[in-house]
Amino acid sequence: MTKNRRYEAHYDALNDQRIAQTAAHLSPCTLPSTAYGPEPIRWAPRDRQPAVWAWISWKDAPASRVAAVAAGWNDRVVIVEWEAAGGRRSVVVWRNAVSRR
């Protein structure tokens, strides 16, 4: 199969744009389930989730403070959720990385 030279620059530019968009979309780092400890997770009802500030670690960027809600927690970890580009995000962080708003 040969390459279509007529539209090569156009499709190369589209491909470069998709690569840049994917690279700009950061992935948060979450704690493994072994970090949760023996205490069970207490889940908050959706309408009564407390508003929190959470420090989120990213794979390819420095940690940042995000306005979120605490969906569940125990004595070691907190499951936080927040709205981001592309939908609702969720991650598990250490309890001391979270404070009330």
C-alpha positions in Angstrom: 0.0 0.0 0.0 1.3 3.4 -0.9 1.1 6.6 1.1 -1.3 9.3 -0.2 1.0 12.3 -0.6 -1.8 14.7 -1.4 -3.2 14.6 2.2 0.0 13.6 4.0 0.5 17.0 5.7 -3.1 17.3 6.8 -3.2 13.9 8.4 0.2 14.3 10.0 -1.0 17.5 11.6 -4.1 15.8 12.9 -2.0 13.0 14.3 0.4 15.5 16.0 -2.7 17.2 17.5 -4.0 14.0 18.9 -0.6 13.1 20.4 -0.4 16.6 22.1 -4.0 16.2 23.5 -3.1 12.8 24.9 0.1 14.1 26.4 -1.7 17.0 28.0 -4.2 14.7 29.7 -2.5 13.9 33.0 -3.1 10.6 34.9 -3.4 10.8 38.7 -1.5 8.3 40.9 -3.7 6.3 43.2 -2.7 4.2 46.2 -2.8 0.4 45.9 -5.4 -1.5 47.9 -2.7 -2.9 50.2 -2.4 0.7 51.6 -6.0 0.8 52.9 -5.2 -1.2 56.0 -7.6 -3.4 58.0 -10.3 -0.8 58.6 -13.3 -0.9 56.2 -14.0 2.1 54.0 -16.9 4.2 55.2 -18.9 5.5 52.2 -20.7 8.9 52.3 -24.1 9.2 50.6 -23.8 11.1 47.3 -25.8 14.1 48.6 -23.7 14.4 51.8 -20.1 14.0 50.6 -17.9 16.5 52.4 -16.1 19.2 50.3 -12.4 18.8 50.7 -9.0 20.0 49.4 -6.9 17.1 48.3 -3.3 16.9 47.2 -3.2 14.7 44.0 0.0 13.2 42.7 0.3 13.0 38.9 2.5 10.6 36.9 4.1 13.3 34.8 3.6 16.5 36.8 4.1 17.8 40.3 1.4 17.3 42.9 -1.5 19.8 42.9 -4.2 20.8 45.3 -7.7 20.0 43.9 -11.1 21.0 45.1 -12.9 17.6 45.5 -15.4 15.7 47.6 -14.6 12.8 49.9 -16.6 9.7 48.7 -15.2 7.3 51.3 -12.5 7.1 54.0 -11.0 5.0 56.8 -8.2 5.7 59.3 -5.5 5.6 56.5 -6.9 6.7 53.1 -9.6 8.9 51.5 -11.3 8.3 48.2 -11.7 11.7 46.6 -13.7 12.6 43.5 -13.7 15.8 41.4 -15.0 17.1 38.1 -12.3 17.4 35.4 -12.1 17.8 31.6 -13.6 14.6 30.3 -15.7 13.7 33.3 -15.6 12.8 37.0 -12.2 11.6 38.3 -11.6 9.5 41.4 -8.4 8.6 43.2 -7.3 7.2 46.6 -4.9 9.4 48.6 -3.4 9.3 52.1 -5.7 10.8 54.8 -3.2 13.5 55.7 -3.3 14.8 52.0 -6.9 15.9 52.6 -8.4 18.8 54.5 -11.9 20.2 54.7 -12.9 23.2 52.5 
